[in-house]
Amino acid sequence: MAETDEGQERTEDPTGRKLERALEEGQILTSRELLMAAVLLGGALQISIGGHYYFTEFLNAFRNGLDFSDALQRDMPLPEMFAARMGDIALPMIFFSVPLVALLITAQIAFGGFHFIIGNIGLKFEKLSLFRGISRMFGLNGLIELFKSVVKTILIGVVGTGYLYHRLPDAMALARLPFEAALASTGELVASTILVLVFATAVLAAIDALYQWYRHTQSLKMTKQEVRDEMKETDGSPEVKARIRKLQREAAERGSVANINQAQVIITNPQHFAIGLRYDFVKGTAPKVVVKGSDAIAKMIREQAAEKKMPVLEYPMLARAIYFTSEIGGEIHSELYQAVATVLSFVFHAGAEGDKPEIEVPKELQFDMNGRAMERRRVA
């Protein structure tokens, strides 16, 4: 497993941003051996299938190129004559090369995708560095490429020699055949030899493709720390996100102060939290939070409640429980029904006069000033 300088193993799959940067830097999954094998295979198939057509066209073009009688009779300029001779071989060359280009692109798309990065077209002077060039030549990757080239040469040489040795009797018999038959047999021998060599190249290409895929995948692996850093760059650090959420919450709470007229009772911490509740007798649904806030917003709620002579009751544990488990416009937590019903009953029947009733907040809904569950904190 690859490790960084800090000793952390690269075990994590690359993030989307990591893949984008790799493409921008030209780090694309490809295999030169695979692409070369695809081109050679396409060329061998074309020679096997349309060899007679290409041979005839190029032979005629060669004969016409040696015949200057027509050009001399018409006093044809040299450039025009050269263009005419090139036109004789242009069509077969197009027929031969276009399928190879299409096959090359198709092989790359099938293996690693086709990515056209405009930024990679420009000249990069750092790639012209002599020191870097020597490092690439004698580095690990250079040695691996050298080893692959030696193995490829040996394998193709052995396969080609073995096949030609197998077809040696056929080659020896060419001298006894008529010219036309010998020419056809020679073409068949050349085509079959090319196909055998291409097959050997394809085997090497398959092995190289697996190696390149493994190497590319490992090069994109990330450490856990790199993933965390990337998440911070993409989404922002947890501290920044927490600050943004706090500001958003404060903005919502500040806007909810306008709903204080809908509240039937204000429950406070008493200093840090204030929550306004309302119960709809007609619908008979659970009590809802119509306004809530902390610190400065809580102070605004208490001041406006005092101006409007609303009942304000101090229930620190209940105030924190509602604040951290309910949203503005939403119903209170089901585990708080009994405690809130006791408070509302006291407000509706006694007008919040006299000693306020005792209530009990479930232990799992008891929070400290920072919203941390007190039950879990005690267990820890």
N, C-alpha and C positions, 0 to 999 in steps of 0.2 A: 504494500500500500504506500502510495506517495506521501511524503511528509514535507511540511514547510520548514523554514529555518527555525521556527519556534518549536518544532517537534510535533505540531498538531497534524494528525492524519487527515487527508482529503477523503472524506467519506460521504459528503453530501452531494446530492445531484445539483447541477448548475441552475441558478435562478434565471428567469426570463431576461433580466438585465445583463447577466453574465453571457448568455448566448448572443444577445444583441452586440455586446462589445466584441465578442469573438468574431462575429461576421464583419464588423466594422474594421477590425484589424486584419482581415483576410484569413482568419483561422477557419477554414472550411474543410469538411470531411471529403477527402478525395484519395484516389489511388492511381498513380501514373501507370502502374503495371496493368490495372484493370482497364483504364482507358486505352492503353496501347493494345491490349488484347482484343478489345472491342473493335478497334480500327483494323487490326490485322485480320480478324475473323471476317469483318465485312469485306475487306479487300480480297481475301481468299475465296469467299463465296461468289463475289462478282467475277473473279477470274475463272472459277469453276463453271459458272453458269453462262457467262457472256464472254468467255475468253476468245472464242472465234471472232466475235464482232470487234472486240478491241484490237486483236491481232491484225485483222484485215484493215481496219481504219488506220492504224498506225503504220502498217506496211505501205498502204497507198500514200499516206502523207509523206513517208520517207522516199518513196519513188518519185512523187511529184516534186519533192524538195531537191532532188538531183537532176530534174528535168528543167533546163532553162530555155528550151527552144521557144516555148510560147511567149515567155517574157521578152526574149530577144527580138522576136518577130514584131511584137507590139511596142517595142521600145519602152517597156514598163520600168518606172523608177524603182530603185532598190528598196526603199521603205514600203512601197505598195506591194512589191513582190513578197517581201518578208511578211507583211500583214496577211496576204492571201495564203501563204504557207501555214501561218499560225492559225488561220481560220479553219484549215483542214483538220487540225487536231483539237480545236476548242470544244466542239460538241462532245466527242468521246471523253475528253478530260472532265467536262462538266458532269456527264453521266456517271463518271467514275467517282468524282470527288464529293458531289452533293450528298449521296447516301452515307458516305463515310463521316462527313461533318454532322449529319443528322444522327447517326449512330453514336458518335462521340458525345454529343449533347444529351442524348437520351440516356446513355450509360451514367453520366454524371448526375443527371436528375434522379435516376433510380437509386443511385448509391448515396449521394450526399446532398442532393438538391442543387438547383442552379441559382446562384446568387450573384447579381451584378452590382458591385459596389463602386460607385463613381470615384470615391475618394482614393481607391487603390490604383487608379489609372496613372495618377501623377508620379513623377520621378521622386523617389525617396533616397536622398544622398547617404543616409545612414546605412543603406544596404550596399553601398559602394565601398564601404570601409574595408581596407585590406586586412586589418586585424580580425574583423568579424568574419571575413571570407575565409581566413586561415582557420579560425575557430570552428566554422561550420565544416571545413574539410577534414579536420583532424579531431573533431569532437565525437561524442558517442553516436549522434545521428549520422555523421559522415561515415563512421566505421560500419554502422548497420547498413547504410546504402551500398557501401563497397562490398560487404559480405553478400548482400542480395544480388548485386551485379555478377559477382563471381559464381554464385550458385546458379543463377539464371543461365549464364554462359555455359557452364559445365553441363547442366541438365539438357539445354536445347542442343548442345553439341553431341551429347550421348544419344539423345532421341533421334536426331537427324542422321547421325552416322549409322545407328542401328537400322533405321528404316531404309536408308540407301543400300546398306549391306543386304537387307532382305530383298530389295528390288534390283540387286546387281545383275541377276540373270536376264531380267527384262531390259536393262540398260545395255547389256552386252549383245542382246538380240537385235538392237536397233540397226546395227550395221548391215544386217541381212535383209532388212525390209525395204520396200520401194520408198521413194522419197516422200510421197504424200502420207503413206502409212507411218513412216518413221517420224514425220513431223507431228502427226496426230498423237502418236504414242509418247513422244517427248513432251508434248503439252500436257498429256494426262499425268505423266510422271512428275513433272514440275508442280502441277496443281495439287496432286495428292501429297507431295512432299511438303508443300506450303501448309496444307491443312493439318498434317501431323505436327509440324512445328508450331502452328497456331494453337493446337490443342495443348501442347506442352506449355506454351506461354499462358494459356487460360488457367491451367492448374496453378502455376505460380501466381497469376493474378488473383485467384480466389484466396490463396494463402495470404498474399499481401493485403487484400481487402480486409480480411479479418484482423490482421495486425494493425492496419491503419485505423480501423474502427475502434479497436481496443485502445490504441494510443491516443486517438482524438477524445474518446470518452474520459480517459484518465486525466488528460490535460485540462479538461473542463471541470473536474471535480473540485469541490470547495471545502474548506474547513468550516467547522461550526461557527468560528469567530467571523470568518468572511461572510457567511450567510447573515449573521446578526448585523454586521456592518452594512451589508447591502440593504437590508431591511430598513436600517436607520436612514440611509441615503434616499431610498425610494419613498418610504412612508413617513419619515421623520422619527426622531428618537422617542422612546416612551415618555420621557419628561416633557418634550414639546407637545406630544399628542395629549398628554394629561392636562397640560396647561390650556390647550385649545378647547378640550372638552369642558374644562372649568369655566372658561370665558363664555362658551356657548350656553352652558347651564345658567350662568349668572345673567346673561342677556335674556334668556327665557323667563327666569324668575323675576327680573326687573320688569319685563313686559306684563307678567301676570299680576303685578300689584294693582293694575287697573281693575282686576276682577274682585277686589276685596269686598265690594258691596254685596257680592253673592254669598260671602261667608256667613255662617251662623255662629261660629265660635272660632277663636284663635287659640292654638295650643303652642306654648313656647318652651324654650330650653332652661332658663328664661332669656339668656343673652344671645346665644349664637344661632338659634334656629327658631323659626316661626312658621306655623302651618295653619291655613284657613280651611275649614271643613264645611261641607253642606250636605244635608240629607233631604232627598225629595220624598215627601210623604205620599204624593200621588202615585209616583212610579214604584215606590217601595224598594228601590235598588240600594246597593251598598253605598255608604257615604263616599263622597268624592273630594279630592283635593282641588280647590279652586285657586289657591295662591300658596306659595311657599318660598322661603328664602333663608339665606344664612348671612351672618354678620351684618353688613351694611343694609342688605335687602331686608333681613329680619327686623332691623331697627325701623326701617320705613314702614313695615307692616304693623309693628307695634304702635308706632306714632299715629298712623291713620286709623287703626282700630280704636285708639284712645279718643281721637277726635270724633269718631262715629259712635262712641260709647258701646262698642261691641264687647261681649264677654271674652276676657283673656284669662286663660288658665295655665298655670305652670305645671307641666308634666314632662320633665326632662327626658326620661327614658322613652316615653310615648312619642314625644316630638321627634327625637332622633330616629326612632323606628319608622315613623311615617315618612320622614324626610328621605331616608336612604332606601325605602322599598316602594315608594309610590311616585308617580309623575303627575305634573299639573294636568288636570282634566281627567285623570284616571281614578279608578276606585282604590280604596285602601286595601292592604294585604288582608286576606281572609282570616289570618290568625289574629288580627287586631280588631275584629268585629266586636267582640265582647267588651274590650277596654273602651273603644270609641263609643259604643252604645251606652255604656255607663256614663260617660262624659256628656253625651248629647241629652240623655234623660235628665241629668242634673241641670243642664242649661234650660231645657224646655219646661221642666216642671218647677224648678226652684229659682229660675232666673239667675243662676250662678251666684245666688246669695247663700251665705252660710258656709259651713265647712265642706270643702270639695270631697267627693267620695274617693276611696282608695281603689286603685286599679292594679292589674297585674299584666306585665308585658312578657310574652313567652321568651325564654332564655335564648332561643335561636334568633330572635329579632332584637336583641339588645346590642347596641353599638356604642363605641366611644365617639369622641368628637371628630375623629378622622374617618369614621365609617367602617372601622374594623370590628368584626364580630367579637364581643367580649367573651362569649362562651368558648370559642376556638382559642382565644388568647389565654384563657385560664387553663385550658387543657394543655396547651403548648408549654 
